[in-house]
Amino acid sequence: MTATEDMLTRAKEAILGRLSERSIPTSLVGLQEEYGKVVGLMRRTITMGESNSCLILGPRGTGKTMLVRHALKELQSEFSLSHSIADLDSKMEVEGDKKEFMIIRLNGLVQTDDRMALKEIMRQLSREGEAEMDGTNTTFSDSLPSLLTFLKAGTRAQYPIIFILDEFDLFAQHTKQSLLYNLFDVAQSAEWPIAVVGLSCRMDALELLEKRVKSRFSHRQYYTFPMSTFKEYVEICQNAIRLSPSDFNATPSTMDNDDLNMEIDNDTRNFITEFNRRVEALFEDEGFSDVVQQLYDFMKDVRGLYRLCFQPVSALSVSHPYLQPSQFYDSRLQQCVDNKTELLKGVSLLELCLLIAIKHLVGREIITFNFEMVYDEYKEFMDMAIARGTSSSSIGISSGGAMLSSESTTLRLYKKAVALKAFEHLVNSELLRPADSGGKGPKEYRMMRVMLDTSQISDVVKKHRDCPHLVAIWASRAY
């Protein structure tokens, strides 16, 4: 299947939109129960005029914001969203019984005090951003009573307002918590239907509220948690980079009105099918699965894998229209920077060989080792390399030991004294540490432990500038 430039442009826009969270995935994974409760609460506010408040709590990256965005998207498709009071009034006159609602979005990182939060509420209520209500009162001290009077004077027949408070715990740190007190008070006692939804990564956010504020909160709390299984993590990631026919639908900016509902052609459908098949194959690749598993074990935040996908998706072209596992290996090496790996990029070839020898010992479950064991492993490799290279490479003897010249790099079997100096340098760099603090005796026989993971040593080999091909093969060889 040959992909056209237009197909790839639309595919990249759709996938990058989901990876950057400008758009939301087509389905929720593992959050269906919480989603039903949140969307039900908002729907009752719109349809029944029931004022509500709730908190959605969970660690970062567990889907709190996505859950709310999904709920609002469903409500916008079911009802009509307006952007200002003037819009609501005009629509109510024209459409009569049709339900309308507004959304007020606040963020504790942006609105750092109640004055800024109130100003933002007034701006969103009035599209022109005037800090006033009905043309009166422009000072902060007058604006708050004006807003409260405006909300408390309403009835259940008024258009509902949904307040979304992101970083809710930061609003609780405002002086006297005046904004939260008044919003919860309106939700509890006034007739105007409002819903206050707070999002926070602090599980103790409710305990941050003053007693008078807490008494006006409904005490509804919904929790989100990291994915409990690796299967859920993979499913979320697959949903983000899969394509669907809706990703290729025409938009008003690109098509005439008569063509907006036009079906996508067979070539596009075939491209979507093949692209999704390649995505399935990508997650079945052993190397790529290892990368995903490492990210899951490390953070369980899908945004870590999203960042990994940016470069391969952006690189899609007519000549390479599908995602390849090798692209993700390169992207991981560039983005998943490890401090120890970066420290080792400049190690000598001898030190690199000693680390690979240690890797093989650890792979055979030899957790503690001494220099003699490491040197024997290194010498065994060099003997094999020299024996293999007798027919194609030149061998000589130097003051350091036997030497094998292969390609453009010289491999040398260094004497023990030289290798011991390199081993001590790794110890001084704290990449190796004594297995017991009270160990004494000759340096060659002191038991050590490595402070690197085997995957980190493999990354060092890949990033090393002058690593010979034989050494790279040795590093990737089974134990």
C-alpha positions as CSV (number, residue, x, y, z in Angstrom):
1,M,0.0,0.0,0.0
2,T,1.5,3.3,-1.1
3,A,0.7,6.3,1.1
4,T,0.3,9.8,-0.2
5,E,1.7,12.9,1.3
6,D,-1.9,14.0,2.3
7,M,-2.6,10.7,4.1
8,L,0.7,11.0,6.1
9,T,0.0,14.6,6.9
10,R,-3.4,13.8,8.4
11,A,-2.1,10.7,10.1
12,K,0.8,12.6,11.8
13,E,-1.5,15.4,12.8
14,A,-4.0,13.0,14.4
15,I,-1.3,10.9,16.3
16,L,0.8,13.9,17.4
17,G,-2.4,15.6,18.7
18,R,-3.0,12.6,20.9
19,L,0.6,12.3,22.0
20,S,0.8,16.0,22.9
21,E,-2.7,15.7,24.6
22,R,-4.2,18.4,22.4
23,S,-6.8,15.8,21.5
24,I,-8.1,12.9,23.6
25,P,-8.0,9.2,22.9
26,T,-11.1,7.6,21.5
27,S,-11.7,5.4,24.6
28,L,-10.8,5.3,28.3
29,V,-9.0,2.3,29.7
30,G,-9.4,1.3,33.4
31,L,-11.4,4.5,34.3
32,Q,-14.9,3.5,33.2
33,E,-16.4,3.5,36.7
34,E,-15.0,6.9,37.7
35,Y,-16.0,8.3,34.3
36,G,-19.6,7.2,34.8
37,K,-19.7,8.9,38.2
38,V,-18.2,12.2,37.0
39,V,-20.3,12.5,33.8
40,G,-23.4,11.6,35.8
41,L,-22.7,14.3,38.3
42,M,-22.3,16.9,35.5
43,R,-25.3,15.7,33.6
44,R,-27.6,16.0,36.7
45,T,-26.4,19.6,37.1
46,I,-27.4,20.4,33.5
47,T,-30.6,18.4,33.2
48,M,-32.0,18.6,36.8
49,G,-30.5,21.8,38.0
50,E,-28.7,19.9,40.8
51,S,-25.7,21.7,42.2
52,N,-22.7,19.4,43.0
53,S,-19.1,19.4,44.0
54,C,-16.4,16.7,43.8
55,L,-12.7,16.0,43.9
56,I,-10.8,13.8,41.5
57,L,-7.5,12.7,43.1
58,G,-4.6,10.6,41.9
59,P,-0.9,10.7,41.0
60,R,0.2,12.6,37.9
61,G,-0.3,10.7,34.6
62,T,-3.2,8.6,35.9
63,G,-5.9,10.2,33.7
64,K,-7.6,12.8,35.8
65,T,-7.6,15.6,33.2
66,M,-8.4,13.1,30.4
67,L,-11.4,11.8,32.3
68,V,-12.8,15.3,32.7
69,R,-12.2,16.2,29.1
70,H,-14.0,13.0,28.0
71,A,-16.9,13.9,30.2
72,L,-17.1,17.4,28.9
73,K,-16.8,16.2,25.3
74,E,-19.8,13.8,25.8
75,L,-21.9,16.6,27.4
76,Q,-21.0,19.0,24.5
77,S,-22.3,16.5,22.0
78,E,-25.4,15.9,24.0
79,F,-26.1,19.5,25.0
80,S,-25.0,22.9,23.7
81,L,-21.9,24.7,25.0
82,S,-21.8,28.5,25.2
83,H,-18.9,30.7,25.7
84,S,-20.4,33.8,27.3
85,I,-23.5,35.0,29.1
86,A,-24.6,36.9,26.0
87,D,-24.5,33.7,23.9
88,L,-26.6,31.9,26.5
89,D,-29.2,34.6,26.6
90,S,-29.5,34.8,22.9
91,K,-29.7,31.0,22.4
92,M,-32.3,30.7,25.2
93,E,-34.5,33.2,23.4
94,V,-34.2,31.4,20.0
95,E,-34.1,27.8,21.1
96,G,-36.4,27.9,24.1
97,D,-36.2,24.5,25.9
98,K,-32.8,23.3,24.6
99,K,-30.3,22.9,27.5
100,E,-27.3,25.2,27.6
101,F,-24.3,25.2,29.9
102,M,-21.0,27.0,30.4
103,I,-17.6,25.8,31.5
104,I,-15.3,28.0,33.7
105,R,-11.7,26.6,33.7
106,L,-9.2,27.7,36.4
107,N,-5.7,26.4,37.2
108,G,-3.9,26.9,40.5
109,L,-0.6,27.3,38.7
110,V,-1.9,30.3,36.8
111,Q,-4.4,31.9,39.1
112,T,-2.1,32.1,42.1
113,D,-4.4,34.1,44.3
114,D,-8.2,34.7,44.7
115,R,-8.0,38.1,42.9
116,M,-6.6,36.6,39.8
117,A,-9.0,33.7,40.0
118,L,-12.0,36.0,40.3
119,K,-10.7,38.1,37.4
120,E,-10.5,35.0,35.2
121,I,-14.0,33.9,36.2
122,M,-15.3,37.3,35.2
123,R,-13.4,37.2,31.9
124,Q,-14.8,33.8,31.0
125,L,-18.3,34.8,31.9
126,S,-18.0,37.9,29.7
127,R,-16.3,37.1,26.4
128,E,-14.9,40.6,26.2
129,G,-13.1,40.0,29.5
130,E,-14.5,43.0,31.3
131,A,-14.1,42.7,35.1
132,E,-17.7,43.7,35.7
133,M,-21.2,42.4,35.9
134,D,-24.1,44.4,34.4
135,G,-21.8,47.3,33.7
136,T,-21.1,48.1,37.4
137,N,-18.3,47.6,39.9
138,T,-14.8,47.4,38.7
139,T,-12.7,47.0,41.9
140,F,-11.8,43.6,43.3
141,S,-13.6,44.2,46.6
142,D,-16.8,45.1,44.7
143,S,-16.5,42.4,42.1
144,L,-16.8,39.4,44.5
145,P,-20.1,40.5,46.1
146,S,-21.3,41.3,42.6
147,L,-20.5,37.8,41.3
148,L,-22.0,36.2,44.4
149,T,-25.2,38.2,44.1
150,F,-25.4,37.4,40.4
151,L,-25.1,33.6,41.1
152,K,-27.3,33.5,44.3
153,A,-30.1,35.5,42.5
154,G,-30.5,32.7,39.9
155,T,-33.1,29.8,39.9
156,R,-32.9,26.2,38.8
157,A,-34.1,27.2,35.4
158,Q,-30.9,29.2,34.8
159,Y,-28.2,27.8,32.6
160,P,-25.7,25.6,34.5
161,I,-22.1,26.5,35.0
162,I,-19.4,23.9,35.5
163,F,-16.2,25.0,37.3
164,I,-13.1,23.0,36.6
165,L,-10.3,23.7,39.2
166,D,-7.1,22.1,38.1
167,E,-4.3,21.9,40.7
168,F,-7.0,22.2,43.4
169,D,-4.6,21.9,46.3
170,L,-3.0,25.2,45.2
171,F,-6.3,27.0,45.6
172,A,-6.5,25.6,49.1
173,Q,-3.3,27.5,49.9
174,H,-4.9,30.9,49.1
175,T,-5.4,33.3,52.0
176,K,-8.6,32.4,53.9
177,Q,-9.7,30.1,51.0
178,S,-12.3,32.7,50.1
179,L,-12.8,31.5,46.5
180,L,-13.4,27.9,47.5
181,Y,-15.6,28.9,50.4
182,N,-17.9,31.0,48.2
183,L,-18.0,28.5,45.3
184,F,-19.0,25.6,47.6
185,D,-21.4,27.9,49.5
186,V,-23.2,28.7,46.2
187,A,-23.2,25.0,45.2
188,Q,-24.8,24.1,48.6
189,S,-27.3,26.9,49.2
190,A,-28.0,28.8,46.1
191,E,-30.6,28.0,43.4
192,W,-28.3,28.6,40.5
193,P,-27.1,25.2,39.3
194,I,-23.3,24.9,39.4
195,A,-20.9,22.0,39.6
196,V,-17.4,22.4,41.1
197,V,-14.9,19.8,40.0
198,G,-11.5,19.9,41.6
199,L,-8.4,17.9,40.3
200,S,-5.3,17.3,42.4
201,C,-2.4,15.0,42.6
202,R,-2.4,15.3,46.4
203,M,-4.4,12.5,47.9
204,D,-4.8,14.6,51.1
205,A,-6.3,17.6,49.3
206,L,-9.5,17.4,51.3
207,E,-7.5,17.8,54.6
208,L,-6.1,21.1,53.3
209,L,-9.5,22.7,53.5
210,E,-10.5,24.9,56.5
211,K,-13.3,23.6,58.6
212,R,-15.8,26.1,57.3
213,V,-14.9,25.3,53.7
214,K,-15.0,21.6,54.3
215,S,-18.5,21.8,55.8
216,R,-19.8,23.2,52.5
217,F,-18.1,20.5,50.3
218,S,-20.2,17.5,49.3
219,H,-17.3,15.1,50.2
220,R,-17.5,13.3,46.9
221,Q,-14.1,12.0,46.1
222,Y,-13.1,9.9,43.1
223,Y,-9.7,8.3,42.8
224,T,-7.5,7.4,39.8
225,F,-4.5,5.1,40.1
226,P,-1.7,4.0,37.8
227,M,-2.4,1.1,35.5
228,S,-2.6,-2.1,37.5
229,T,-1.4,-4.3,34.6
230,F,1.1,-4.1,31.8
231,K,-1.7,-5.0,29.4
232,E,-3.7,-1.9,30.2
233,Y,-0.6,0.2,29.7
234,V,0.0,-1.3,26.3
235,E,-3.6,-0.8,25.3
236,I,-3.5,2.9,26.2
237,C,-0.3,3.4,24.2
238,Q,-1.8,1.5,21.2
239,N,-4.9,3.6,21.2
240,A,-2.7,6.7,21.0
241,I,-0.8,5.7,17.8
242,R,-3.6,3.7,16.0
243,L,-5.4,5.4,13.2
244,S,-9.2,5.5,12.7
245,P,-11.4,6.8,9.8
246,S,-12.4,9.8,12.0
247,D,-8.7,10.9,11.8
248,F,-9.2,11.4,8.0
249,N,-12.6,13.1,8.1
250,A,-12.8,16.4,6.1
251,T,-12.9,19.6,8.2
252,P,-14.5,22.9,7.2
253,S,-11.1,24.5,6.8
254,T,-10.1,22.0,4.1
255,M,-13.4,21.1,2.3
256,D,-16.4,22.8,0.9
257,N,-19.7,22.4,2.7
258,D,-21.0,19.9,0.2
259,D,-18.0,17.6,0.9
260,L,-18.0,17.6,4.7
261,N,-19.7,14.2,5.0
262,M,-17.9,12.6,2.2
263,E,-16.7,9.0,2.8
264,I,-13.0,8.3,2.8
265,D,-11.7,6.4,-0.2
266,N,-10.6,2.8,-0.4
267,D,-6.9,3.8,-0.6
268,T,-7.2,5.6,2.7
269,R,-9.0,2.7,4.3
270,N,-6.3,0.3,3.1
271,F,-3.6,2.6,4.5
272,I,-5.4,2.7,7.9
273,T,-5.7,-1.1,8.0
274,E,-2.0,-1.6,7.1
275,F,-0.8,1.1,9.5
276,N,-2.7,-0.5,12.4
277,R,-1.4,-3.9,11.5
278,R,2.1,-2.5,11.7
279,V,1.4,-1.0,15.1
280,E,0.2,-4.4,16.3
281,A,3.4,-6.0,14.9
282,L,5.5,-3.2,16.6
283,F,4.2,-4.2,20.1
284,E,4.9,-7.8,19.3
285,D,8.6,-7.0,18.5
286,E,10.7,-8.4,21.4
287,G,13.1,-5.4,21.5
288,F,10.3,-2.8,21.5
289,S,8.4,-4.7,24.1
290,D,11.4,-4.6,26.3
291,V,11.6,-0.8,26.0
292,V,7.9,-0.5,26.8
293,Q,8.3,-2.9,29.8
294,Q,11.2,-0.8,31.1
295,L,9.1,2.4,31.0
296,Y,6.2,0.7,32.7
297,D,8.4,-0.7,35.4
298,F,10.1,2.7,35.9
299,M,7.1,5.1,36.0
300,K,3.8,3.6,34.8
301,D,3.1,7.0,33.2
302,V,2.0,6.7,29.6
303,R,3.4,10.1,28.8
304,G,6.9,8.6,29.1
305,L,6.1,6.4,26.1
306,Y,4.3,9.3,24.4
307,R,7.5,11.3,24.5
308,L,9.3,8.3,23.0
309,C,6.9,8.2,20.0
310,F,7.2,11.9,19.0
311,Q,10.4,11.5,16.9
312,P,9.3,8.3,15.0
313,V,5.9,9.7,14.2
314,S,7.3,13.0,13.0
315,A,9.7,11.1,10.8
316,L,7.0,9.3,8.8
317,S,7.4,10.0,5.1
318,V,6.2,8.6,1.7
319,S,9.4,6.4,1.5
320,H,8.9,5.2,5.2
321,P,5.1,5.5,5.9
322,Y,5.0,3.0,8.8
323,L,6.6,2.9,12.3
324,Q,9.7,0.7,12.7
325,P,11.1,-0.7,16.0
326,S,14.6,0.6,15.1
327,Q,13.2,4.2,15.2
328,F,12.1,3.8,18.8
329,Y,15.5,2.4,19.8
330,D,17.2,5.5,18.5
331,S,14.6,7.8,20.1
332,R,15.0,6.1,23.5
333,L,18.8,6.5,23.4
334,Q,18.3,10.2,22.7
335,Q,15.5,11.0,25.2
336,C,15.9,8.5,28.0
337,V,19.1,10.0,29.3
338,D,20.6,8.2,32.3
339,N,23.2,10.1,34.4
340,K,25.4,7.0,34.8
341,T,25.2,6.2,31.1
342,E,26.2,9.7,30.2
343,L,29.1,9.5,32.7
344,L,30.4,6.4,31.0
345,K,30.3,7.7,27.4
346,G,34.0,8.8,27.7
347,V,35.4,5.6,29.3
348,S,38.4,4.0,27.7
349,L,38.0,0.8,25.6
350,L,39.7,-1.2,28.4
351,E,37.2,0.0,31.0
352,L,34.4,-0.7,28.6
353,C,35.6,-4.3,28.2
354,L,35.9,-4.7,32.0
355,L,32.3,-3.5,32.3
356,I,31.1,-6.0,29.7
357,A,33.0,-8.8,31.5
358,I,31.1,-7.8,34.7
359,K,27.8,-7.8,32.8
360,H,28.5,-11.4,31.8
361,L,29.3,-12.4,35.3
362,V,26.1,-10.8,36.7
363,G,24.1,-12.5,33.9
364,R,25.3,-15.8,35.3
365,E,24.1,-14.6,38.7
366,I,27.5,-14.0,40.1
367,I,26.6,-10.8,42.0
368,T,29.8,-10.3,43.8
369,F,33.2,-10.6,42.1
370,N,36.8,-9.5,42.3
371,F,39.3,-8.2,39.8
372,E,40.7,-11.7,39.0
373,M,37.3,-13.0,38.0
374,V,36.7,-10.0,35.8
375,Y,40.1,-10.2,34.2
376,D,39.7,-13.9,33.4
377,E,36.4,-13.1,31.6
378,Y,38.1,-10.3,29.7
379,K,41.1,-12.5,28.8
380,E,38.8,-15.3,27.6
381,F,37.1,-12.9,25.2
382,M,40.5,-11.5,23.9
383,D,41.8,-15.0,23.3
384,M,38.7,-15.8,21.3
385,A,39.0,-12.5,19.4
386,I,42.7,-13.1,18.6
387,A,42.0,-16.7,17.5
388,R,39.2,-15.5,15.2
389,G,41.2,-12.7,13.8
390,T,44.3,-14.7,12.8
391,S,43.2,-15.2,9.3
392,S,42.0,-11.6,8.6
393,S,43.8,-9.3,11.0
394,S,47.4,-8.6,12.0
395,I,48.6,-9.6,15.4
396,G,51.5,-8.1,17.2
397,I,53.0,-7.8,20.7
398,S,53.4,-4.5,22.5
399,S,54.5,-3.6,26.0
400,G,50.8,-3.8,27.1
401,G,50.3,-7.3,25.8
402,A,48.9,-9.1,22.7
403,M,47.4,-6.7,20.1
404,L,44.7,-7.3,17.5
405,S,44.3,-4.7,14.7
406,S,40.8,-5.0,13.2
407,E,39.0,-2.5,11.0
408,S,40.1,1.0,12.2
409,T,40.3,0.1,15.9
410,T,43.1,-1.7,17.9
411,L,42.1,-4.3,20.4
412,R,44.8,-5.0,23.0
413,L,45.0,-7.7,25.6
414,Y,46.4,-5.6,28.4
415,K,48.5,-7.0,31.2
416,K,47.0,-7.4,34.6
417,A,48.8,-4.4,36.1
418,V,47.3,-2.1,33.4
419,A,43.8,-3.6,33.7
420,L,43.9,-3.3,37.5
421,K,44.5,0.5,37.1
422,A,41.4,0.7,34.9
423,F,39.4,-1.5,37.5
424,E,40.5,0.9,40.3
425,H,39.3,3.9,38.2
426,L,35.8,2.3,38.0
427,V,35.9,1.8,41.8
428,N,37.0,5.5,42.3
429,S,34.1,6.6,40.1
430,E,31.7,4.7,42.4
431,L,30.5,2.5,39.6
432,L,31.8,-0.4,41.6
433,R,31.7,-0.6,45.4
434,P,33.0,-3.1,48.0
435,A,30.6,-5.9,48.8
436,D,31.5,-5.5,52.5
437,S,32.9,-2.4,54.2
438,G,35.4,-4.3,56.4
439,G,37.1,-6.3,53.6
440,K,40.8,-6.4,53.6
441,G,43.5,-8.1,51.6
442,P,45.1,-7.7,48.2
443,K,43.2,-5.4,45.8
444,E,42.9,-8.1,43.2
445,Y,40.8,-10.3,45.5
446,R,38.5,-7.8,47.2
447,M,34.9,-8.6,46.4
448,M,32.9,-5.9,44.6
449,R,29.4,-5.2,43.4
450,V,28.5,-3.2,40.3
451,M,26.3,-0.1,40.7
452,L,25.0,-0.4,37.1
453,D,22.1,-2.3,35.6
454,T,23.0,-4.7,32.7
455,S,20.7,-2.5,30.4
456,Q,22.8,0.5,31.3
457,I,26.0,-1.3,30.3
458,S,24.3,-2.2,27.0
459,D,23.4,1.5,26.4
460,V,27.0,2.5,27.1
461,V,28.2,0.1,24.4
462,K,25.7,1.5,21.9
463,K,26.8,5.1,22.7
464,H,30.5,4.5,22.8
465,R,32.2,6.4,20.0
466,D,35.0,3.9,19.2
467,C,33.5,0.6,20.2
468,P,34.8,-2.2,17.8
469,H,32.4,-4.5,16.2
470,L,33.7,-7.5,18.0
471,V,33.2,-5.9,21.4
472,A,29.7,-4.9,20.5
473,I,29.0,-8.5,19.5
474,W,30.5,-9.7,22.8
475,A,28.3,-7.3,24.8
476,S,25.1,-8.5,23.1
477,R,26.0,-12.2,23.4
478,A,24.0,-14.5,25.6
479,Y,25.6,-15.2,29.0
